Amino acid sequence: MSALTAAGIYFGSFIAVGAAAYWAVRRWVSRRDLDLSGVQADLGPRRGTREMFLLGVWRKEGPDT
């Protein structure tokens, strides 16, 4: 088996699993009529700001950012 075939099988399986998970979560969220702004509104005004490390960058997350 060549290196390109092995890499295709390896990375292709990760892409396929990721696409299936994305599709399943998207379908689940649409069935329950959820969206991110609704979830954040449910948390209320007392939700504080917090710093998070995401993909190599520090960012602030909170109700007013």
Backbone torsions as a table, in degrees:
resi	resn	phi	psi	omega
1	MET	NA	132.3	-178.7
2	SER	-78.6	164.3	-178.8
3	ALA	-65.2	-36.3	179.0
4	LEU	-66.3	-37.6	177.6
5	THR	-66.1	-44.4	178.9
6	ALA	-63.0	-42.7	178.6
7	ALA	-65.3	-39.0	177.9
8	GLY	-62.6	-42.6	177.9
9	ILE	-66.7	-43.6	-177.5
10	TYR	-64.9	-55.8	-178.1
11	PHE	-72.4	-32.3	177.7
12	GLY	-63.8	-36.7	178.8
13	SER	-67.8	-38.4	176.9
14	PHE	-65.3	-40.0	178.8
15	ILE	-66.3	-40.8	179.8
16	ALA	-65.8	-42.5	178.6
17	VAL	-65.9	-42.2	178.4
18	GLY	-63.7	-42.2	178.8
19	ALA	-65.5	-39.7	178.2
20	ALA	-66.0	-40.9	178.3
21	ALA	-66.4	-41.8	177.9
22	TYR	-60.0	-45.7	-179.8
23	TRP	-63.4	-42.6	-178.4
24	ALA	-66.2	-43.9	179.7
25	VAL	-67.0	-41.8	179.1
26	ARG	-61.8	-41.8	178.9
27	ARG	-67.0	-41.9	179.9
28	TRP	-62.5	-43.7	-179.3
29	VAL	-66.8	-40.8	-179.3
30	SER	-70.0	-31.1	177.4
31	ARG	-67.0	-32.5	-178.8
32	ARG	-95.3	4.0	177.8
33	ASP	53.3	52.0	179.5
34	LEU	-104.4	151.6	168.7
35	ASP	-147.7	162.8	-173.3
36	LEU	-64.1	-39.5	-179.2
37	SER	-65.1	-34.7	177.0
38	GLY	-67.4	-40.3	178.2
39	VAL	-65.9	-42.8	178.6
40	GLN	-66.0	-34.2	177.4
41	ALA	-67.6	-33.8	178.5
42	ASP	-66.6	-25.0	-179.4
43	LEU	-71.7	-21.7	173.6
44	GLY	90.4	171.2	-177.2
45	PRO	-75.9	-15.9	-177.9
46	ARG	-83.1	0.3	178.6
47	ARG	-65.9	123.4	-175.5
48	GLY	-84.1	168.3	175.8
49	THR	-85.5	143.7	177.9
50	ARG	-141.6	153.3	177.3
51	GLU	-95.2	136.0	-179.4
52	MET	-129.3	148.3	176.2
53	PHE	-103.6	113.3	-176.5
54	LEU	-132.8	120.3	176.9
55	LEU	53.0	42.7	175.3
56	GLY	82.5	11.1	-177.7
57	VAL	-132.9	134.6	172.9
58	TRP	-81.9	132.1	178.5
59	ARG	-139.3	154.4	178.1
60	LYS	-97.6	135.0	-179.3
61	GLU	-125.7	130.1	179.8
62	GLY	-177.6	-178.0	-174.4
63	PRO	-70.9	-25.8	-175.5
64	ASP	-110.3	12.1	178.9
65	THR	-109.8	NA	NA
